[in-house]
Amino acid sequence: MPLIRGAVQVEAATAVVDVEECAGCGTCVEVCPYGAPALDPYLNVSVVNAVLCKGCGACASACPSKAIHLQRFTPGQILAQVEALVE
């Protein structure tokens, strides 16, 4: 029983790139504080290293193509969280 231990393990949300939508602009690479996204030199799209990704959402919110989302969160859910923070 996880609650008896005083903690619940939750699998981290990580960023995922929709390669069909990615323009390869590199904005995500510039804004990520963890260095998780990188541009694939052959495909000219961003790829995210899931080991480095902390699921902060900086890349998803900065992506002008809206090609990045966090696993387990829809863009609408993330937007609602951001709007709640600025209220």
C-alpha positions in Angstrom: 0.0 0.0 0.0 1.8 3.1 -1.2 0.0 5.6 1.1 1.2 3.7 4.2 4.8 4.5 3.2 3.9 8.2 3.1 4.5 8.7 -0.6 3.0 7.8 -3.9 5.2 7.2 -6.8 4.0 8.9 -10.0 5.6 8.4 -13.4 7.0 11.6 -14.7 5.4 13.4 -17.6 7.8 13.9 -20.4 7.6 16.0 -23.6 6.8 14.4 -26.9 7.3 15.9 -30.3 4.8 15.5 -33.1 7.4 15.2 -36.0 4.6 16.0 -38.5 4.1 19.4 -36.9 7.6 20.3 -35.8 9.2 23.0 -38.0 12.7 22.4 -36.6 13.1 26.0 -35.4 15.0 25.1 -32.3 13.0 27.2 -29.9 12.5 24.2 -27.6 16.2 23.6 -27.5 16.8 27.2 -26.4 14.2 27.3 -23.6 14.7 23.9 -22.0 16.5 24.3 -18.7 17.5 20.6 -18.7 18.8 20.3 -22.2 16.3 17.5 -23.1 15.3 18.6 -26.6 17.8 18.5 -29.5 17.5 18.9 -33.2 17.9 15.8 -35.3 20.3 16.8 -38.0 18.9 14.4 -40.5 15.2 14.9 -40.1 15.5 18.6 -39.0 13.0 18.1 -36.2 13.3 18.2 -32.5 13.7 15.0 -30.4 13.4 14.8 -26.7 15.7 12.8 -24.5 13.2 11.3 -22.0 15.9 10.7 -19.4 16.8 14.4 -19.3 13.2 15.7 -19.5 11.6 16.8 -16.2 8.2 17.5 -17.6 8.3 21.2 -16.8 6.5 22.1 -20.1 8.7 25.0 -21.0 9.3 23.6 -24.5 5.6 22.9 -25.0 4.6 26.4 -24.1 7.3 28.0 -26.2 6.8 25.9 -29.4 5.4 28.2 -32.1 4.2 25.1 -34.1 2.4 23.6 -31.0 4.3 20.4 -32.0 5.2 19.4 -28.4 2.9 18.1 -25.7 3.5 16.5 -22.3 2.5 12.8 -22.0 -0.5 12.4 -19.8 -1.5 16.1 -20.2 -3.5 17.5 -23.1 -2.7 21.0 -24.3 -6.0 22.2 -22.9 -5.1 20.9 -19.4 -1.7 22.6 -19.5 -3.3 25.9 -20.6 -5.9 25.6 -17.7 -3.0 25.1 -15.2 -1.1 28.2 -16.6 -4.3 30.3 -16.5 -4.9 29.3 -12.9 -1.4 30.3 -12.0 -1.7 33.8 -13.4 -5.1 34.5 -11.8 
